[in-house]
Amino acid sequence: MRLLLDTHALLWSVLDDAHLSRAARSAIASDSTEILISAVSIFEITLKHRLGKLRQAAPFARHHQRMMAELEWSALPVSMDHASLAGSLDIPHKDPFDRLLIAQARIERVPIVSNETLFDAFGVERIW
């Protein structure tokens, strides 16, 4: 199975945060799961860390490539198709990071690990 991690799920997994649900933790830890990390999440983490909003994310913001390699997580670049779908989604959700993650999950046909119940209305499978 392939899974796309929402930004908070990525951070909570790396930080071993108790906010990560049992189902999400189990799915991420499964040996048969390929974990996808979107370039969108890396952008969001490094931007918010630079702005002082995610101080606890400093190690990941600075060393995401090494940490992803150690965890054997795969990078998911943003394609033109992802960007086009994200921009064209007729949804009231304005967060550009979430819009791109929704588009990626839909195009790549992968479930997204997220606590965002709002995602359920956008044609993606959500694990939480």
C-alpha positions as CSV (number, residue, x, y, z in Angstrom):
1,M,0.0,0.0,0.0
2,R,1.1,3.6,-0.7
3,L,0.2,6.4,1.7
4,L,0.6,10.2,1.4
5,L,1.2,11.9,4.7
6,D,-0.4,15.2,5.5
7,T,2.1,17.6,6.9
8,H,0.9,17.3,10.5
9,A,0.9,13.4,10.2
10,L,4.5,13.6,8.9
11,L,5.6,15.8,11.8
12,W,3.8,13.8,14.5
13,S,5.2,10.6,13.1
14,V,8.8,12.0,13.1
15,L,8.4,13.5,16.6
16,D,6.6,10.5,18.0
17,D,3.8,12.8,19.0
18,A,0.8,11.3,20.9
19,H,-1.6,13.2,18.6
20,L,-0.9,10.7,15.8
21,S,-3.8,8.2,15.9
22,R,-3.2,4.5,16.5
23,A,-4.5,3.6,13.0
24,A,-2.3,6.2,11.4
25,R,0.8,5.1,13.4
26,S,0.1,1.5,12.5
27,A,-0.4,2.2,8.8
28,I,2.9,4.3,8.7
29,A,4.9,1.6,10.5
30,S,3.7,-1.3,8.3
31,D,6.6,-2.9,6.4
32,S,4.2,-3.2,3.4
33,T,3.6,0.5,3.2
34,E,5.4,2.9,0.9
35,I,5.2,6.4,2.5
36,L,5.0,9.4,0.2
37,I,6.1,12.8,1.4
38,S,4.9,15.7,-0.8
39,A,7.2,18.5,-1.8
40,V,4.3,20.6,-0.6
41,S,4.8,19.4,3.0
42,I,8.5,20.1,2.9
43,F,7.7,23.7,1.7
44,E,5.1,24.1,4.4
45,I,7.4,22.8,7.2
46,T,10.4,24.8,6.2
47,L,8.4,28.0,5.6
48,K,6.5,27.8,8.9
49,H,9.7,26.9,10.8
50,R,11.5,29.9,9.3
51,L,8.6,32.0,10.5
52,G,8.9,30.6,14.0
53,K,5.6,28.7,13.9
54,L,7.1,25.2,14.0
55,R,10.1,25.4,16.3
56,Q,9.8,21.7,17.2
57,A,10.2,20.8,13.5
58,A,13.8,22.2,13.4
59,P,15.6,18.9,12.8
60,F,13.2,17.9,10.0
61,A,13.2,21.3,8.4
62,R,17.0,21.3,8.3
63,H,17.7,17.6,7.5
64,H,14.5,16.3,5.7
65,Q,16.4,14.6,2.9
66,R,18.6,12.6,5.3
67,M,15.7,11.8,7.7
68,M,13.5,10.7,4.8
69,A,16.3,8.4,3.5
70,E,16.8,6.9,6.9
71,L,13.0,6.3,7.2
72,E,12.9,5.0,3.6
73,W,10.2,7.5,2.7
74,S,9.7,8.5,-0.9
75,A,9.5,12.1,-2.2
76,L,6.4,13.1,-4.2
77,P,7.2,16.1,-6.4
78,V,4.4,18.5,-7.5
79,S,3.6,17.9,-11.1
80,M,1.8,20.3,-13.5
81,D,-1.3,18.0,-13.3
82,H,-1.2,18.3,-9.5
83,A,-1.0,22.1,-9.7
84,S,-3.7,22.3,-12.3
85,L,-6.2,20.2,-10.3
86,A,-5.4,22.0,-7.1
87,G,-6.1,25.3,-8.7
88,S,-9.2,24.2,-10.4
89,L,-10.9,22.5,-7.4
90,D,-14.2,24.2,-6.7
91,I,-14.0,23.9,-3.0
92,P,-14.3,26.4,-0.2
93,H,-11.0,25.2,1.4
94,K,-8.5,28.0,0.9
95,D,-5.3,26.5,2.4
96,P,-3.0,26.1,-0.6
97,F,-1.0,23.3,1.1
98,D,-4.1,21.2,1.7
99,R,-5.5,21.9,-1.8
100,L,-2.2,20.5,-3.4
101,L,-2.2,17.5,-1.1
102,I,-5.8,16.7,-2.0
103,A,-4.9,17.0,-5.7
104,Q,-1.9,14.7,-5.3
105,A,-3.9,12.1,-3.4
106,R,-6.6,12.1,-6.1
107,I,-4.2,12.0,-9.1
108,E,-1.9,9.4,-7.5
109,R,-4.9,7.4,-6.2
110,V,-3.4,7.1,-2.7
111,P,-5.0,7.4,0.7
112,I,-3.9,10.4,2.7
113,V,-3.0,10.1,6.4
114,S,-4.7,13.1,8.0
115,N,-6.9,14.2,10.9
116,E,-8.6,16.7,8.5
117,T,-12.2,15.4,8.3
118,L,-12.7,18.2,5.7
119,F,-10.8,16.1,3.2
120,D,-13.5,13.5,3.2
121,A,-15.7,15.7,1.0
122,F,-13.0,16.0,-1.7
123,G,-12.8,12.6,-3.2
124,V,-9.8,11.2,-1.3
125,E,-9.5,8.2,1.0
126,R,-8.4,9.3,4.4
127,I,-6.8,7.2,7.1
128,W,-7.0,8.4,10.7
